[in-house]
Amino acid sequence: MSDINPEDPAPDTVEVSHAEFRSGLPAGRFHLIVNPERARKYVRHRLFIIAIALPLVGIGAALSLSGHPWMGLTLVVAGVLLHRLVTVQAPRILLHLATQDARIYREAIEYEILEVRLAR
């Protein structure tokens, strides 16, 4: 029988404190693996993007229908672009948030969104 447990983290993965992560990342001591799909979901949830983008689109549609088409179109485009921009940039946003807040760093590690490995 094998001693390998499929639930164990990858052999290269290391457990580091937030302070060590913050100091070692700029120095190049760590290599990060970010799960982009999970990062998108986490960042959208964490930053309340739906709660911001949906009212922008709704108010924009209402303005367009009430006789202010350019103002309405501007708000609709802003809401859609906000959602898309955050979705595309989610791994970078997550990395920024993880370096600034220890709780977000811990959650990203816990939820297997972020994986820290030693640089080779």
N, C-alpha and C positions, 0 to 999 in steps of 0.2 A: 504494500500500500504506500502511496506517495505522501510525503510530508508537506506538500504544497497545498495551501489553502486558497481557493479562488477568490475569497473575500479579502485576503490580505492586499495591501497596496503594492504597487509595482516595486521590484527590488531596488530600483534606483531612487525611488521616492524617499525624501527625508522629511522629518518633522522638525520644523524650526519655529522659534517664537516670532512674534510680530516685529519686535525690535531687531532681531537678527536678520529677518527678512528685509526690513527697511534699509539696514546698513549693508547687507550683502548683495542686494539686487543691483545698485549702481556700480558696485565694485566688480560685478560679473561672476560672482561665486555661484549663482543659481541659474538654472535653465527652467523656464516655466512652460507648462503645457496647459492650455485653456481649452475647455470643451466649448466650441462656439455656440452650439444649440442651447446648451444649458445657460451659458453666459447671456444669451439674448433674453431668455425667459426671466432670469434673475434680475438683470438690469432694468428691463421694462417694468417688472414688479416693484423693484426697490425705488425707482425714480418716479413711479406713478405716471408713466407715459400715457397710458390709455386714459387716465383721468384728466390729463391735460389736453391731449390731442382731440379726444371726442368732443368736448365742449367747443374747442376752436372750430372744428368742422361744422358742428351744429349751429353755432352762432353765425358762421360764415354763410351757411345755406339760408338761414333765416334772413340775413341782411340782403342776400342776393334776391330772394323772393319778395322782399319788401321795397325794392326799388334802389338798392345800393349795390349794384353788381360788382363793381371793382373792389370795393371794400370787402364784400363777401368772398369774392374769389381769392383775395389776398389771405384772408383767414383760413379758408379751406386749404389752400396750398401750404400755408405755414403749418397747419395741423398734420397734413400728410407728410411733408418733408421732415418734421420733427420725429415722427414715428419711424420713418425709413432711416434717417440719419442715426438715430440711437440704435436701431436694429443692426445696421452695418458696422457701427463703431463699438458695439457692446463689449468685445474682448478688451479693447483699450480702455474703455470707461471702467470696466471691472478692475483692471489692473490699477488704475488711478485710485479708485475707491478703496481697494485692498491695501494700498500703501498708506493711505491716510487714516484708516479706521481699523483697529484690531478686531472688532466684532465682525465686520464684513470679511476680513481676511479669514477668520475662523470659520464663518459660514461657508465661504467659497471652498475651503478645504473639506469641511464636513459634508457638503452636498456634492462633492466630487466635480466641482466646476473648475477648480484650479489645482494643479499638481506641481509641487516644487521638487526639483531634482538638482543634484550637484552638477555644476558645469564641468565639462571634460577638458 
